[in-house]
Amino acid sequence: MLSINAEKREIKGKKVKKLRESGKIPGIVYGAGEKEILLEIPEREFEKVFREAGESSLVELKIEGSNKNVLIHDVSFDPIKDRPVHVDFLQVRMDKLIKATVELSFDGESPAVKLGGILVKVVRELEIEALPKDLPPSINVDISKLLNFGDKFSVSDLELPKGVKVHASADEALALVVAPKTEEELKAEETIEAKTIESIEVVGKKKEEKAEEGEAEGEKAEGKES
């Protein structure tokens, strides 16, 4: 199990800016019926673990001699620098089923795609339920099973790890292969697009003409009044 070292945090509010400047991230851990604890975590150490674990793998959080089994529940990022600025850890009970959202990993080579088909990834993540120790970092979608145009990979085709249940309909499509478009279809789309643009321009022109007419009529009325 991956682990992260953390220290209890006293700094709050706007003062956490200095904490971030020192290479640490403010965070919090809660859940499992225990009191929440404010934390500070080394940024580099967290990023390394987060890349491997994501938000669905169990992580051991080491807090000054106390170890907690947690999930990385929520991460806030700086929108400009794309660096983590706050982390929520969810403490879990090892004997209790929990729900988590897991990313899908699309692996293999589809014969239909090799023939020119287009792979459409309909779903990129699924909600699952399992004991914390059984939570996978991702779920594999083997697209090599997509042999022909129109073939689809559904939830029922998944080979789930032991103890993992998916909260989705068995016939829900996760990926499919569509046939490449013919020259006629592409030309038809171009024609429709051109007509749409032309109609928009015409409507816009008519609105401008009406506005100009309205202004002209207004000027005439003002001339009569004067």
GUBA-27703 format. One record per residue (C-alpha): z, x, y; residue number from 1; residue in three letters. Coordinates in nm, 2 decimals, m for minus. Layout:
+--------+--------+--------+-----+------+
|     pz |     px |     py |  nr | rest |
+--------+--------+--------+-----+------+
|      Z |      X |      Y | NUM |  ala |
...
+--------+--------+--------+-----+------+
//
This chain:
+--------+--------+--------+-----+------+
|     pz |     px |     py |  nr | rest |
+--------+--------+--------+-----+------+
|   0.00 |   0.00 |   0.00 |   1 |  met |
|  m0.09 |   0.12 |   0.35 |   2 |  leu |
|   0.20 |   0.18 |   0.58 |   3 |  ser |
|   0.27 |   0.20 |   0.96 |   4 |  ile |
|   0.56 |   0.36 |   1.13 |   5 |  asn |
|   0.71 |   0.17 |   1.42 |   6 |  ala |
|   1.01 |   0.19 |   1.66 |   7 |  glu |
|   1.21 |  m0.09 |   1.82 |   8 |  lys |
|   1.09 |  m0.16 |   2.17 |   9 |  arg |
|   1.31 |  m0.21 |   2.48 |  10 |  glu |
|   1.03 |  m0.20 |   2.73 |  11 |  ile |
|   0.89 |  m0.54 |   2.84 |  12 |  lys |
|   0.66 |  m0.70 |   3.09 |  13 |  gly |
|   0.45 |  m0.49 |   3.32 |  14 |  lys |
|   0.63 |  m0.17 |   3.21 |  15 |  lys |
|   0.44 |  m0.17 |   2.88 |  16 |  val |
|   0.15 |  m0.01 |   3.08 |  17 |  lys |
|   0.33 |   0.32 |   3.07 |  18 |  lys |
|   0.38 |   0.27 |   2.70 |  19 |  leu |
|   0.01 |   0.24 |   2.64 |  20 |  arg |
|  m0.06 |   0.54 |   2.86 |  21 |  glu |
|   0.17 |   0.74 |   2.63 |  22 |  ser |
|  m0.05 |   0.65 |   2.33 |  23 |  gly |
|   0.16 |   0.36 |   2.19 |  24 |  lys |
|   0.09 |  m0.01 |   2.15 |  25 |  ile |
|   0.34 |  m0.28 |   2.22 |  26 |  pro |
|   0.39 |  m0.52 |   1.93 |  27 |  gly |
|   0.61 |  m0.78 |   1.76 |  28 |  ile |
|   0.70 |  m0.87 |   1.40 |  29 |  val |
|   0.82 |  m1.22 |   1.30 |  30 |  tyr |
|   0.82 |  m1.46 |   1.00 |  31 |  gly |
|   1.00 |  m1.50 |   0.67 |  32 |  ala |
|   1.29 |  m1.67 |   0.85 |  33 |  gly |
|   1.40 |  m1.35 |   1.02 |  34 |  glu |
|   1.46 |  m1.28 |   1.39 |  35 |  lys |
|   1.16 |  m1.14 |   1.57 |  36 |  glu |
|   1.16 |  m0.77 |   1.67 |  37 |  ile |
|   0.98 |  m0.61 |   1.96 |  38 |  leu |
|   0.80 |  m0.29 |   1.85 |  39 |  leu |
|   0.60 |   0.01 |   1.97 |  40 |  glu |
|   0.34 |   0.16 |   1.74 |  41 |  ile |
|   0.14 |   0.49 |   1.76 |  42 |  pro |
|  m0.21 |   0.38 |   1.86 |  43 |  glu |
|  m0.40 |   0.62 |   1.64 |  44 |  arg |
|  m0.20 |   0.55 |   1.33 |  45 |  glu |
|  m0.24 |   0.17 |   1.38 |  46 |  phe |
|  m0.62 |   0.20 |   1.43 |  47 |  glu |
|  m0.66 |   0.40 |   1.11 |  48 |  lys |
|  m0.46 |   0.14 |   0.91 |  49 |  val |
|  m0.63 |  m0.15 |   1.07 |  50 |  phe |
|  m0.98 |  m0.02 |   0.98 |  51 |  arg |
|  m0.88 |  m0.01 |   0.62 |  52 |  glu |
|  m0.66 |  m0.32 |   0.59 |  53 |  ala |
|  m0.80 |  m0.56 |   0.84 |  54 |  gly |
|  m0.60 |  m0.89 |   0.88 |  55 |  glu |
|  m0.58 |  m0.99 |   0.52 |  56 |  ser |
|  m0.43 |  m0.69 |   0.34 |  57 |  ser |
|  m0.06 |  m0.63 |   0.29 |  58 |  leu |
|   0.09 |  m0.35 |   0.49 |  59 |  val |
|   0.43 |  m0.19 |   0.48 |  60 |  glu |
|   0.58 |  m0.17 |   0.82 |  61 |  leu |
|   0.85 |   0.10 |   0.85 |  62 |  lys |
|   1.10 |   0.03 |   1.13 |  63 |  ile |
|   1.37 |   0.30 |   1.17 |  64 |  glu |
|   1.46 |   0.30 |   0.80 |  65 |  gly |
|   1.39 |  m0.07 |   0.73 |  66 |  ser |
|   1.07 |  m0.16 |   0.55 |  67 |  asn |
|   0.89 |  m0.50 |   0.58 |  68 |  lys |
|   0.59 |  m0.64 |   0.40 |  69 |  asn |
|   0.36 |  m0.77 |   0.67 |  70 |  val |
|   0.01 |  m0.88 |   0.76 |  71 |  leu |
|  m0.17 |  m0.77 |   1.08 |  72 |  ile |
|  m0.17 |  m1.12 |   1.21 |  73 |  his |
|  m0.32 |  m1.09 |   1.55 |  74 |  asp |
|  m0.46 |  m0.80 |   1.76 |  75 |  val |
|  m0.54 |  m0.82 |   2.14 |  76 |  ser |
|  m0.81 |  m0.58 |   2.27 |  77 |  phe |
|  m0.89 |  m0.45 |   2.61 |  78 |  asp |
|  m1.22 |  m0.62 |   2.69 |  79 |  pro |
|  m1.36 |  m0.31 |   2.87 |  80 |  ile |
|  m1.23 |  m0.02 |   2.66 |  81 |  lys |
|  m1.21 |  m0.21 |   2.33 |  82 |  asp |
|  m0.87 |  m0.06 |   2.25 |  83 |  arg |
|  m0.58 |  m0.26 |   2.10 |  84 |  pro |
|  m0.33 |  m0.35 |   2.36 |  85 |  val |
|  m0.09 |  m0.57 |   2.16 |  86 |  his |
|  m0.03 |  m0.64 |   1.79 |  87 |  val |
|   0.14 |  m0.93 |   1.61 |  88 |  asp |
|   0.27 |  m0.86 |   1.26 |  89 |  phe |
|   0.36 |  m1.15 |   1.03 |  90 |  leu |
|   0.63 |  m1.08 |   0.78 |  91 |  gln |
|   0.57 |  m1.24 |   0.44 |  92 |  val |
|   0.77 |  m1.33 |   0.13 |  93 |  arg |
|   0.62 |  m1.17 |  m0.18 |  94 |  met |
|   0.69 |  m1.47 |  m0.40 |  95 |  asp |
|   0.53 |  m1.73 |  m0.17 |  96 |  lys |
|   0.16 |  m1.82 |  m0.15 |  97 |  leu |
|   0.00 |  m1.76 |   0.19 |  98 |  ile |
|  m0.33 |  m1.85 |   0.35 |  99 |  lys |
|  m0.55 |  m1.59 |   0.52 | 100 |  ala |
|  m0.90 |  m1.55 |   0.65 | 101 |  thr |
|  m1.10 |  m1.29 |   0.47 | 102 |  val |
|  m1.44 |  m1.14 |   0.56 | 103 |  glu |
|  m1.73 |  m1.16 |   0.32 | 104 |  leu |
|  m1.90 |  m0.84 |   0.21 | 105 |  ser |
|  m2.27 |  m0.89 |   0.14 | 106 |  phe |
|  m2.37 |  m0.63 |  m0.13 | 107 |  asp |
|  m2.66 |  m0.55 |  m0.35 | 108 |  gly |
|  m3.04 |  m0.59 |  m0.30 | 109 |  glu |
|  m3.21 |  m0.93 |  m0.32 | 110 |  ser |
|  m3.55 |  m0.93 |  m0.50 | 111 |  pro |
|  m3.66 |  m1.22 |  m0.28 | 112 |  ala |
|  m3.59 |  m1.02 |   0.04 | 113 |  val |
|  m3.79 |  m0.73 |  m0.11 | 114 |  lys |
|  m4.08 |  m0.97 |  m0.14 | 115 |  leu |
|  m4.06 |  m1.04 |   0.24 | 116 |  gly |
|  m3.80 |  m1.32 |   0.24 | 117 |  gly |
|  m3.54 |  m1.34 |   0.52 | 118 |  ile |
|  m3.17 |  m1.32 |   0.43 | 119 |  leu |
|  m2.96 |  m1.58 |   0.61 | 120 |  val |
|  m2.58 |  m1.52 |   0.61 | 121 |  lys |
|  m2.46 |  m1.87 |   0.65 | 122 |  val |
|  m2.08 |  m1.79 |   0.64 | 123 |  val |
|  m1.92 |  m1.45 |   0.72 | 124 |  arg |
|  m1.56 |  m1.53 |   0.63 | 125 |  glu |
|  m1.35 |  m1.77 |   0.41 | 126 |  leu |
|  m1.00 |  m1.90 |   0.41 | 127 |  glu |
|  m0.82 |  m1.81 |   0.09 | 128 |  ile |
|  m0.48 |  m1.86 |  m0.06 | 129 |  glu |
|  m0.28 |  m1.61 |  m0.27 | 130 |  ala |
|   0.04 |  m1.42 |  m0.31 | 131 |  leu |
|   0.06 |  m1.14 |  m0.06 | 132 |  pro |
|   0.01 |  m0.87 |  m0.33 | 133 |  lys |
|  m0.31 |  m1.04 |  m0.44 | 134 |  asp |
|  m0.48 |  m1.07 |  m0.10 | 135 |  leu |
|  m0.81 |  m0.88 |  m0.10 | 136 |  pro |
|  m0.94 |  m0.69 |   0.21 | 137 |  pro |
|  m1.28 |  m0.87 |   0.16 | 138 |  ser |
|  m1.47 |  m1.08 |  m0.09 | 139 |  ile |
|  m1.80 |  m0.96 |  m0.24 | 140 |  asn |
|  m2.12 |  m1.17 |  m0.22 | 141 |  val |
|  m2.37 |  m1.03 |  m0.46 | 142 |  asp |
|  m2.71 |  m1.10 |  m0.30 | 143 |  ile |
|  m2.90 |  m0.94 |  m0.59 | 144 |  ser |
|  m2.87 |  m1.28 |  m0.75 | 145 |  lys |
|  m3.11 |  m1.43 |  m0.49 | 146 |  leu |
|  m3.43 |  m1.39 |  m0.69 | 147 |  leu |
|  m3.67 |  m1.64 |  m0.52 | 148 |  asn |
|  m3.74 |  m1.79 |  m0.18 | 149 |  phe |
|  m3.50 |  m2.08 |  m0.13 | 150 |  gly |
|  m3.23 |  m1.94 |  m0.36 | 151 |  asp |
|  m2.88 |  m1.97 |  m0.23 | 152 |  lys |
|  m2.54 |  m1.81 |  m0.30 | 153 |  phe |
|  m2.26 |  m2.07 |  m0.30 | 154 |  ser |
|  m1.88 |  m2.06 |  m0.32 | 155 |  val |
|  m1.91 |  m2.14 |  m0.69 | 156 |  ser |
|  m2.10 |  m1.82 |  m0.75 | 157 |  asp |
|  m1.81 |  m1.60 |  m0.62 | 158 |  leu |
|  m1.63 |  m1.38 |  m0.87 | 159 |  glu |
|  m1.28 |  m1.41 |  m0.72 | 160 |  leu |
|  m1.00 |  m1.16 |  m0.78 | 161 |  pro |
|  m0.72 |  m1.29 |  m1.00 | 162 |  lys |
|  m0.48 |  m1.52 |  m0.82 | 163 |  gly |
|  m0.71 |  m1.59 |  m0.53 | 164 |  val |
|  m0.81 |  m1.95 |  m0.44 | 165 |  lys |
|  m1.08 |  m2.03 |  m0.18 | 166 |  val |
|  m1.03 |  m2.33 |   0.05 | 167 |  his |
|  m1.40 |  m2.44 |   0.06 | 168 |  ala |
|  m1.63 |  m2.67 |  m0.12 | 169 |  ser |
|  m1.78 |  m2.52 |  m0.44 | 170 |  ala |
|  m2.14 |  m2.60 |  m0.33 | 171 |  asp |
|  m2.10 |  m2.46 |   0.02 | 172 |  glu |
|  m2.38 |  m2.20 |   0.09 | 173 |  ala |
|  m2.27 |  m1.85 |   0.19 | 174 |  leu |
|  m2.61 |  m1.69 |   0.20 | 175 |  ala |
|  m2.97 |  m1.79 |   0.13 | 176 |  leu |
|  m3.32 |  m1.65 |   0.14 | 177 |  val |
|  m3.59 |  m1.83 |   0.34 | 178 |  val |
|  m3.97 |  m1.76 |   0.30 | 179 |  ala |
|  m4.14 |  m1.56 |   0.57 | 180 |  pro |
|  m4.33 |  m1.76 |   0.82 | 181 |  lys |
|  m4.70 |  m1.78 |   0.80 | 182 |  thr |
|  m4.94 |  m1.69 |   1.09 | 183 |  glu |
|  m5.01 |  m2.06 |   1.14 | 184 |  glu |
|  m4.64 |  m2.14 |   1.17 | 185 |  glu |
|  m4.58 |  m1.85 |   1.42 | 186 |  leu |
|  m4.88 |  m1.97 |   1.63 | 187 |  lys |
|  m4.75 |  m2.33 |   1.62 | 188 |  ala |
|  m4.41 |  m2.21 |   1.74 | 189 |  glu |
|  m4.57 |  m2.01 |   2.02 | 190 |  glu |
|  m4.77 |  m2.31 |   2.13 | 191 |  thr |
|  m4.46 |  m2.53 |   2.13 | 192 |  ile |
|  m4.27 |  m2.27 |   2.33 | 193 |  glu |
|  m4.56 |  m2.24 |   2.58 | 194 |  ala |
|  m4.57 |  m2.62 |   2.63 | 195 |  lys |
|  m4.19 |  m2.63 |   2.67 | 196 |  thr |
|  m4.20 |  m2.36 |   2.94 | 197 |  ile |
|  m4.50 |  m2.54 |   3.11 | 198 |  glu |
|  m4.32 |  m2.87 |   3.12 | 199 |  ser |
|  m4.00 |  m2.71 |   3.26 | 200 |  ile |
|  m4.21 |  m2.55 |   3.54 | 201 |  glu |
|  m4.39 |  m2.88 |   3.61 | 202 |  val |
|  m4.06 |  m3.07 |   3.63 | 203 |  val |
|  m3.92 |  m2.80 |   3.86 | 204 |  gly |
|  m4.22 |  m2.82 |   4.08 | 205 |  lys |
|  m4.20 |  m3.20 |   4.11 | 206 |  lys |
|  m3.84 |  m3.18 |   4.21 | 207 |  lys |
|  m3.93 |  m2.93 |   4.48 | 208 |  glu |
|  m4.21 |  m3.15 |   4.61 | 209 |  glu |
|  m3.98 |  m3.45 |   4.62 | 210 |  lys |
|  m3.72 |  m3.25 |   4.81 | 211 |  ala |
|  m3.98 |  m3.14 |   5.06 | 212 |  glu |
|  m4.10 |  m3.50 |   5.10 | 213 |  glu |
|  m3.75 |  m3.61 |   5.16 | 214 |  gly |
|  m3.69 |  m3.35 |   5.42 | 215 |  glu |
|  m4.02 |  m3.45 |   5.59 | 216 |  ala |
|  m3.93 |  m3.82 |   5.60 | 217 |  glu |
|  m3.59 |  m3.72 |   5.74 | 218 |  gly |
|  m3.75 |  m3.53 |   6.02 | 219 |  glu |
|  m3.98 |  m3.82 |   6.10 | 220 |  lys |
|  m3.68 |  m4.06 |   6.12 | 221 |  ala |
|  m3.50 |  m3.83 |   6.35 | 222 |  glu |
|  m3.81 |  m3.81 |   6.57 | 223 |  gly |
|  m3.82 |  m4.19 |   6.60 | 224 |  lys |
|  m3.45 |  m4.21 |   6.68 | 225 |  glu |
|  m3.49 |  m3.96 |   6.96 | 226 |  ser |
+--------+--------+--------+-----+------+
//
